[in-house]
Amino acid sequence: MSNVFRQDGKVPYGEKCRLMGQRGLAVWFTGLSGSGKSTIAAETERLLHGLGIKTCLLDGDNMRMGLCSDLGFSDADRDENVRRVSEVARLFCDAGIVALVALISPFAEARKKARLLIGDGRFVEVYVEASLETCRSRDPKGLYAKGIDSFTGVDSAYEPPVGQEISINTETLTVEESASVVARAVLERIQWR
């Protein structure tokens, strides 16, 4: 777009981090529906908040109810959903806030683009892993039971991450254990002095 120019503010990133007492970070929870992404992200936020860490939870369902409400579930729409949420997460990171993103984000290429946009040093990918059978048995929203067309992991692809910073198997770890693993990783990365 030749008539659009990036406008930078007058407060450098380092000054924002100094004021916040922390670096900005995007923690990207990916996994099948029912794997535990939202639950673990919310518990991680609770733990970090208790430690005085500034956070923002960007949950996939909430994002689809507002910013992404015009999108469907085609592959292109799923990629656009990830792109839009990536832009929001980057804005929070630029402000020195920890953005906790709970989004299926089924395609590896879209997650790679999110990492590039946000910045590799400010992006932590968390693979929230559970078998399809386990996710079906949990079915917290009743989505598997509805037999939805183009459902991720059933008749629409889910590409598990490779090279993620954190793997959480929710078949073996509790919500509290999982959130503690993520919170420790966040604390190691956001220290500002």
N, C-alpha and C positions, 0 to 999 in steps of 0.2 A: 504494500500500500504506500504509494508515493506521497500521500498527503497526511500521513500519520508518523509522528516522531516520538521516540521515547523521552519522557520527562523525568529527570532524576531530581530527588529532593535535595535539600541542603544539609541533611543530617546523614553522615556516612554510616554504613552498616556497623562498623566497630563501635561507634558512639551509641548506637541503639542497643547493641549487645552489652556495653558497659552499663547503661542505664537499667537494662533488664536483669543484669547479672548472669546472663546465659547466652549461648549461641542459639540461633534458629536451627531447627531440624525437622525433617519430614520423616515420620515413621509410617511406612506403607504396609498395612496388613492385607495380604492377599490369600485367597483360598475359596473353596466351594461354599455355596450357601449352606449354612448350618454347621460350618467347621468351627465357629467360635470367634470370628474376627471382631465383630461389634462388641461382644461381651468382654473379650480380652482388652480391646482398645479402651473401653469405658473403665475397666478396673485399673488399667495402666494410668489413665488420666487421674483417677482417684488417688492412686499412690503418689504420683508426681505432684499433684496439687497439695497433698499433705506435707510434701517436702518444700513447698514454696515455689515450685517450678510453674512457669506460665505456659499453659497449653490451650489448644483448641481441638475439639473432636469433630472430624469431618466424616460422618457416617454415610455410607452409600445410599441408604433409603432416604435419609434426610436431604441429601443433595438432589436426589431424584424428585423430591416433593417441591423443590424450589428452583435452584439454578439450572437443573437439568430436567425439569418437568416436561419439556418439549421433546425429549428423546425417547425412542422406543428401545428395542432390544436386538436390533440387527447388529451385525459385526461392526458396521460403520458407526452406528449410534453408541455402541459400547466403547469404541475407541474415542469418540468425541466426549463421552462421559468422563473417561480417564483424563483426557486433555484438559477439560474444564476444571476438574478437581485439582489437577496438577498445578494449574495457574493460581488457583486459590491457595493451595498449600505453599507455593513459592512466595506469595505475598506475606503469609504468616511467617515463613522462614526469614524473609527480608526484614521483618520487624523484630526478629529475635525470639520468636515464639515457637514452641514445639507443636507441630501439626500432626495429630494422630489420625491417619486416614484409613478407614475400614471400608474397603471397596473390593469386590470380587476381582475386578480387572483381569479378565481371563487370558489376555494375549500378551505374550512376552515382549513383543515389539512395542506395544503401548506402554508397558511398565518401563522399558528401556528409555523411551522418549520422556517419560515422567522424571526418571533419574537424571537425564541430560538437562532437562529444563530447570529442575530444582538445583542441580549441582551434585556431583557424586559424593563430595565430602559432607553434604547436608541431607543425604538420603539413606535411609536404612530400610531394607526390604525384609519383612517378616512373613515367612510362609507359615500360615496356620493350616496345619495338615490334619485331615481326618479322611478316612475312606468314604467312598460314595455311600456304602451301606450304613455307616455310622451317621452320616449327614441325613440320610433318608429316615433313619430311626429317630433322630432328634427332631427334624422338621419343625422348628419353632414357629414358623410362619404358615405352615400348612401348604407350602408351595409344591413340594414333591408329590403330595397326595392329589393335588389339582391336575397333575399331568400337563403342565404348561408346555406349549411348543417352544422350541429353541431355548430350552432350559440348560444353563451352564452345567457341564459335567454329565448330562444325560444325553441330549441330542444336539448340544452345541459345545464346541471345544472349550476345554480349560487346559492351558499350557502351564504346568507347574514350573516355578522358578528354578533357575540353575545359578548358583553363585550368590544366593541370598545371604545377608548378614546373619539372620536368625531363623531357625526352624523351630516351630512349636508343634508337637504332636499332641493334640487335645484328646487323644484316646488314652494317653499315659500321664499327662500332666493336668492338674486342676487349673481352674481359672486363676486362682491366686498364685500358684507356682508359675504359670505362664506369664502373668503380668509382672511378676517379680523379675523374671529373666529379661523382659523387655525394658522395664524401668532401670535396671542396672546398666544395660547397654546405652540407654539414653543419657544417664548421668555421666557415663564415661566420655560422651561425645560433646556435651554442651557446656563443659566448664569454661568459664570466662574469667580472665584475670587481667 
